Amino acid sequence: MYKKYFITVVSFLLISFSLYSSEGSLKVVKLASGLGIPWGMSILSSNELIFTERGGKVGILNTYTGEYYYLKGLPEIFVQGQGGLLDVAKPNKGEWIYFTYVKQVQSYGATTLARAKVENRKLNEWQDLLVSESATSTDRHFGSRITFDNRHVFFSIGDRGHRPNSQDLMTHAGSIIRLNMDGTVPDDNPFIENSKALDEIYSYGHRNPQGLFWDKKNERLWSIEHGPRGGDEINLISAGKNYGWPVISYGKEYWSPFAVGEGTSKKGMEQPVKYYVPSIAPSSLIVYSGAAFPRWQGSIMSGALKMQHINIVKVNDSGDAIEETRILGDLHERIRSLAQGNEGWVYFSTDSGNIYVIKPE
């Protein structure tokens, strides 16, 4: 099933165009096309980017030439509905590359964190670090994004289409997980002494977080998640906190004009830093720290699926959202994943199977 492929992207696919933004003129270059949905991306080196396709492939793209190839060595992937091979992320140190994917548990799918090493165009030493206790009969809201601080790996899991999961600490669904890099549970996780909670949970009350990023400069964890009809949220994540879904929400029911839950606030539940009405349908999140685009430094950048743009939110030192900008709406692409390159350029993938890079003009 996982044969070796090598595909050379011919030169006419390296299409570029310019746009004008508040940063000035930007150059957007299409690096690759014809991919399956490129769900996750991570920078490997100055000229290599690793990407996942939700249908069950991992590839490495040469960002200079547009050539890419697929790796062998994946386990069986449960591809159904919104599930499949999800995120990929490489920490700053070490050889391990981390993945989230959906693994079949009995007849259902569970979001799973794994890691492997790349050698000779193959994924070697594959290890499932946590097969989460999140399986349901639905095929939606698997999450999932990965990020790292200096000692831990974080990853997100959606409510799996069953709303009560997000307030139930005996399931991983609807939560953000924190583990040591080897998959063991940190001694200072917030619920480790609570017999009525799973030790791996770091925060809960989430609907479907598809963006997660550790801001190294300010040492804070950011998440962005899908609301229902309205109510997408950017959240600043703290250990042990409850982010409210489905008890509080800024969204409405799909089947009626009624608000979801009891209201928009409740004691003991966290408020978002920013919410979106109508929904933009966010996927992926980074905090920009490069020198290529000085105006974006410290800003939260997210992909928008439904609204088809890159969403840029400037935040102050306290973590308050103070300005929003939307770019690339004229591209009419569902933006799936974002990554910042070593040179400060911004790479993004789209559901139509393209990978682009944004450079200064």
N, C-alpha and C positions, 0 to 999 in steps of 0.2 A: 504493500500500500504506500509506503514512504520511500519512493525511488529517488535517486539522485537526479536533480535537474540543474542545468546551467543555461541561463537565458541571457543573451546579450541584448541590451536595450539599444536599438539603433538610434543614430544621432538625431533623427527628426523628432523623436519623442522628448528630447531635452528642450522643451519649449519654454520660453521665458516671456514675461510681460512686465510692465511697470504699472504702479499705482501710486496715487498721492495720498498721504495720510498726514496726521498731525506730526509725525516723525519726519516728514519730508517724503521724498520719492523712494519707494521700495521696489525691489526687483523680486519677482516670484518666478521660480524655475521649477518646472515639472521634471522630476528625476526618474520616475518609474510609473508605468501604467499597466493595466491588464491583470492586476493582482486580485486575489480574493479579498474579502473585507479585511484591510490591514488594521487589526484591532489595537495592537500595542507596538511601541517603538522604544528603543533605547540606544544611546550612543556607545559604541564599542571602542572607537579610536578616532583619530583625526579624519579618517576617510571611510569609516565603516559604521553602519547602522544595522542593528538587528531588529527584525519585525516579525510579528505573528499574524497569521491569517485565521480568522475565526473558524473556518472550515477544517483546520487541523494541519497547518504547515508553519514552519519557522524558516525565515530567509535572512540572508545577510546582503545588504546593499552597499555597493561602492558609491559613495556620495559624490565622487569626482567624475566617474564615467557613466553611472547609471546602470552598470552591470550588477546582476544579483544571482544568487544561487540558493537552493534550499538544503537544509540539513536533514540528515537521517537521525533516527534514534528516538523519536517521540513515542510515548505510550499510546494506548488507545484513548481517543478523545470522544466524549459524549457530545455530539453535535445535534442540537435540537432547539428550535425556537431561538431565544437569545443566548443560548449556551454554546460552548465550544472551547476553542483555545483563546484565552483572553489576554491578559497583560504579560509583558516581559520587562524586566528591569535589571540593570547591572549596577551594583554599588561601586563606589570609587576605588575600593581596594579588593584584591583577591580575584580568583578565577571563576567563582561561582556566578551563574546567571539564574535569576529567579523568574518563575512563571506562575500564573494562575490559570487554571483550566477546569473544565467540568468533567468530573469522573463519575462513571456509572456506579451507583450504590444500589444493589438489587435492581429495580427497574427504573430508578430515578437518578437525577443528577445532583452532585454536590460540588460546590466551589472548593477547589483544592490548591494549596500552595506547594510548589515543588522547586527544585533547583537542579542544575546540571552544569557540566563544563563543555566547552566547544573545543574539539580537537579533530583535525583532519576531516573537516566538513561533516562532523557527526556530534550529536549530543551524547556525552558519556557520563557515567556515574549518576544517572537520573535518580533523584530521591524525592519521594512525596513527604513533605515536612508536616503537613496537616491536611487530612481529608476532613473537611468541616462537617459538623453536625447541623446540616442545613437543608438536606434533601426534602423536596415536596413533590407533589404530582404535577406542578405547573412547569412551564418551560420559559419562565421569565424572571427577571430581577436577580441575576447571579452576581451582580457587581461587575467588574472587580478591578481595582488598581493596586499597585505596589509602590511603596516608597521606603526610604531608610533614614534613620538618624545615625549617629556614630556607632551604635551597638545593637540596634534592633531593626527588624523588618516589620512593617505595617502592611496590612492589606484589607480591603473592604469587601463586604458581602451584602447583597440586597436582601429584602425581606422575603424573597422567593415567592412573591405573589400572594402571600398569606399575611395580612396586616398585623395580627396579634403577635407574630414572631418578633417584631421590633421591640416590644416591651417585655419579652420573655428571655430572661438571662440564662435559661437552660437550653437555648439554641443559639448557634452562631449567626443565624440569619438576621439581617437588619443591624449588623454591628461592624465596627472596625476592630481588627485583631492586631495585637502586638506580640511578637515572639523574639527570642534571641535568634541570631543569624543561623544557628544550627537547628532551629525549629523547637527548641525547648522553651518552657514558659519562664519569663523573667520573674524573679522573686518579688519585685515591687509592682507587679500588675495590680490594678485596683480591686479586683474581685477574688484574689487568690485565697483570702481567708473566709470567703462567703460560700457556704456549702450549697446555696441555692443559685449559684451562678457558675458559668464555665470560666475556668482560669484564664483562657486566652483572650477574653473580651477586654477591650480597652475603652470603648464607648459604645452606646447603643441608642435606639430610637431613630434609626436611619431607614429611609425607604429604598433607595437604590443608588448608592454612591459610586459613580463611575469616574471620579477624579479624586486623587489623593496625592499630597506632596508635602515633604518636609522642607521647610524654609530654613536652611542652615544658618544664614546670617542672623536671623531673629529667633532661631530655635523654637519654631512653632509649626504645628501640623494643621494643614488646610485640607478641606474636603469640599467637593461639590456633588450634589445629588439631584436626581430627578424628583420633582413633585408629581402630583397627578395632573389635573387640568389647571395649570398655574402652580406656583409654589415651589419651583426649583430653588435650591438653597446653596449658598456658600456658607460653610461653617468653620469656625476656629475650634479645633478639637482639643479637649482636655480630658485627662484620665478620669474614668468613672462617670462621666456626665451623660445625661439623658437628653437627646436632641428632639424628642417629642412625638415622632411619627408612631402611630396615626392619631394620637390624642390631640395634638395641635398641628395645624398646617395652614399655609396661605393658599392652598389649592381647593378646587371644587371637585365634586364627584363627576365621573365621566357620564353618568346616566341622568344627571339632573343639575340644576343650578345651585344645589345646596353645598355649603362648605363641608369639607372633611373634618371630622372630629368635633371637639368641644369649643373650638375657637382658635385664635392665633397665639395665645399665651396661656401658661399655667405655671404656678409656683413649682420649682424643682425641675423645670424643663428649660433647656437653653434656647435662646433666640438666634436666628441666623445673622451673620454679618450683612448679608444681602439676600433678597429673594426676588424672583422674576415672575411677574404676571403681565402678559401671558408667558407660558413656558418657552424657553429657548431649547430645551432638551439637551442638557450639557453632557459632554463626554471628554474626559481627560482634563488635567489641570497642572500647570506649572507656575512657579513664581520666578519671573524673569530676573536674571542676575548678570547678564552679559554686558559687554561694552559696545556692541554693535548698534544698539538702539537705546541711547541713554535715557530717553523719556520713559521707556517702559521699565526701567530698573525698579525692582521691588513690587511690580504689578502682578496681579493674578491674571493668567491667560488661560482660557478654556475654549474648547471646541463646542460648537453648537450644531446639533443634528437637525432639529426641526427648523430652526431659524437660519441655518446655513451661513455661519460666519465664525470668525474668531472673536471672542469676547474678552476685552481687556478692562480689568477693574483695578484702579489705583487705590491703594490702602495706605493709611498713615502709620506712624510708629505704634499706635495703640491697637492697630488691627481694624480700624473703622474704614468702610468703603466710602470714598469721597468723589470718585469720578468713574464713569463708564464710557468706553469707546468700542465700536463695532467695526471690524474691517473684513474685507474679502467677501462681502455679501454678494457682489456682482459675479463671483465665481460660481454661485449656485451649486455648492457642494456640501454634503453632510460631513462636517469635520469630526473625525473619530479620535485621533490621537495627536498629541503634541510632544515635542522633545527639543531641548535647547542643546545645540552643538557646542563643541569646545571653542569655536570662533565667535560664539554669541549669536549665530544665525538660528532661526526658528524653523524646525522641520514639522510638517504636519501631513497626516494621511486622511483619506476620504473614503467613504463607503463605496464609491464607484471604482475603487481599486487603484487610486493614484497616491503617490508620495511626492510632496513638494518641499521646497525650501524658500524661506524669505530672507533676502540679503539687503543690505543698504545698496542703493543705486550707485 
